[in-house]
Amino acid sequence: MIFEEKIILRNNCKNIRKSIDTLTLSKSICEQIMKWKTFSLANNVLIFYPLNFEISLLELLDDESHNYYFPCVVGDDLLIAKYDQKKGFYEGKFAIKEPFGAKFQHADFIDLVFLPALAVDKKGYRLGYGKGFYDRFLAKYPNITKAVPISSRLVFDKIPTEKHDVKVDYLITEDGITHLNV
């Protein structure tokens, strides 16, 4: 039942996302992140390469005071690779761009992770694409600060959840940054 609810919600959210001015929204969200104390204190930041109307955080790469990492899908696992401006990206699994370079098996040195989402609720649960890569990854690192950049139109009171779903700590929308106290 929850599986079917998630499929319906995913499709609805994809349609909502298509109607959003993602370029303007991404710029607004990046401006907020750059002023955010949690971001400024983080040394190692995991971000994602945007796909299909996702928020783009690539503007953050201009701030060279951080080390940036991107997810890499290897089998059923999510590993990370350090971004190097000189090396750039290649197309990985699911047509997601990944940085060239060695992949790290462990990510306990990451201070802050930005997660993609189709939707998120006010309790901190996110709706991803259904493969569970981020939930499995985050379950290993409960102390990493987790934030979802997303349109306020995709924030719901409650979304269907399962036992393995990992909560996030912050929502970042065009309306501001919200600590979820979860």
ChimeraX attribute file (.defattr): number of C-alpha atoms within 10 A of each C-alpha:
attribute: neighborCount
match mode: 1-to-1
recipient: residues
	/A:1	6
	/A:2	11
	/A:3	12
	/A:4	10
	/A:5	12
	/A:6	18
	/A:7	14
	/A:8	11
	/A:9	17
	/A:10	19
	/A:11	12
	/A:12	14
	/A:13	18
	/A:14	16
	/A:15	12
	/A:16	15
	/A:17	21
	/A:18	12
	/A:19	9
	/A:20	14
	/A:21	12
	/A:22	18
	/A:23	12
	/A:24	11
	/A:25	19
	/A:26	22
	/A:27	18
	/A:28	16
	/A:29	22
	/A:30	21
	/A:31	15
	/A:32	17
	/A:33	19
	/A:34	14
	/A:35	10
	/A:36	12
	/A:37	9
	/A:38	12
	/A:39	18
	/A:40	13
	/A:41	12
	/A:42	16
	/A:43	14
	/A:44	19
	/A:45	20
	/A:46	21
	/A:47	23
	/A:48	22
	/A:49	17
	/A:50	14
	/A:51	13
	/A:52	9
	/A:53	17
	/A:54	23
	/A:55	28
	/A:56	22
	/A:57	19
	/A:58	14
	/A:59	12
	/A:60	16
	/A:61	15
	/A:62	9
	/A:63	11
	/A:64	8
	/A:65	12
	/A:66	16
	/A:67	16
	/A:68	23
	/A:69	24
	/A:70	22
	/A:71	25
	/A:72	21
	/A:73	16
	/A:74	12
	/A:75	8
	/A:76	10
	/A:77	15
	/A:78	21
	/A:79	21
	/A:80	25
	/A:81	20
	/A:82	20
	/A:83	20
	/A:84	15
	/A:85	11
	/A:86	7
	/A:87	10
	/A:88	12
	/A:89	17
	/A:90	12
	/A:91	11
	/A:92	14
	/A:93	12
	/A:94	8
	/A:95	9
	/A:96	16
	/A:97	19
	/A:98	23
	/A:99	23
	/A:100	17
	/A:101	14
	/A:102	10
	/A:103	18
	/A:104	14
	/A:105	11
	/A:106	13
	/A:107	18
	/A:108	11
	/A:109	11
	/A:110	20
	/A:111	18
	/A:112	21
	/A:113	23
	/A:114	20
	/A:115	18
	/A:116	24
	/A:117	20
	/A:118	23
	/A:119	26
	/A:120	27
	/A:121	20
	/A:122	18
	/A:123	17
	/A:124	25
	/A:125	24
	/A:126	27
	/A:127	23
	/A:128	19
	/A:129	15
	/A:130	12
	/A:131	9
	/A:132	17
	/A:133	17
	/A:134	19
	/A:135	17
	/A:136	16
	/A:137	17
	/A:138	21
	/A:139	14
	/A:140	12
	/A:141	14
	/A:142	12
	/A:143	12
	/A:144	19
	/A:145	19
	/A:146	20
	/A:147	23
	/A:148	24
	/A:149	25
	/A:150	26
	/A:151	26
	/A:152	15
	/A:153	14
	/A:154	18
	/A:155	20
	/A:156	14
	/A:157	9
	/A:158	14
	/A:159	19
	/A:160	16
	/A:161	17
	/A:162	9
	/A:163	5
	/A:164	10
	/A:165	19
	/A:166	20
	/A:167	21
	/A:168	26
	/A:169	18
	/A:170	21
	/A:171	25
	/A:172	21
	/A:173	23
	/A:174	19
	/A:175	12
	/A:176	13
	/A:177	17
	/A:178	13
	/A:179	14
	/A:180	15
	/A:181	9
	/A:182	11
